[in-house]
Amino acid sequence: MTDSRPLAVVTGASAGIGAAYARRLAADGYDLVLVARRRDRLEALASELASRHGAEVEALPADLTQDAELKPVEDRIARADNLEFLLNNAGFGTSGLFYEASLESQVAMHRLHVMATLRLTHAALRQMTAHGKGAVVNVSSVAAFITRPGNTSYYASKAWINFFTEGLYLELKAARSPVQVQALCPGYTRTEFHDVMGFDRKLVPASLWMTAEEVVEASRRGLTRGRLIVVPGWRYKLVVLFLRLLPRPLLHAVARLSPSRFGPQTRL
């Protein structure tokens, strides 16, 4: 990697929002470090971005739920003097009631959504604040604004991402740092996330589905405007506003009437 171009690190880069964001960053002049579990996908994307945009792209396969594989990614970020962007996008969902699900799957989800996000963001912000520039985007979800039966750890960990990012935002503002942080909260997005779970897209109106590129565009626009919480799509903005205004008991009643429907466990 050369120091003349800014560097972006993208986790969950093998498909969906991560791959779309990597393509956008390469087009915007970034070199990249792509992180995900699937080496073949990463290497194919790295080759594409190098050929199309002249970017220097490093494929760094890693399972971020494992400390032994998370640490090299953390170290790679910590020594990147030209780091200007981090996308914490890697994530997965599981199906079923918390107390019936395997403990291993729930621990892995918190390791990925919470601990990996925390550790990589810590490494990135040390670099960015020292150099006075950069941005961290943590991919959350509209699910962060409500809890429903069927995937308690997913909703809880996404809510944590929002509060964590908000706390960082306030710290950076208090320190008068120009470094930006954003919690990106998409709704239904056309990615492999739902396909791998066997989710029937026909259960959701076509108007509620967004493309990964639309989500990325909303995030980039939000960074330009200094937005902390970015909810792509006007429909989802209305949904989040509605959820925030509902009294908690009524919100619980709505949640019980519309239990979450997830298919088999999936990871990106």
ABEGO torsion letter per residue (X at the ends): XBAABBBBBBBGAABEAAAAAAAAAAAAGBBBBBBBABAAAAAAAAAAAAAAAGBBBBBBBBBAABAAAAAAAAAAAAABAABABBBBABBBBBBEBAAABBAAAAAAAAAAAAAAAAAAAAAAAAAAAAAGBEBBBBBBBAAAABBBBGBAAAAAAAAAAAAAAAAAAAAAAAAGBABBBBBBBBBBBBBAAAAAAGBBAAABBAAABBBAAAAAAAAAAAAAAGBABBBBEAAAAAAAAAAAABBAAAAAAAAAABBBBBBBBBBX
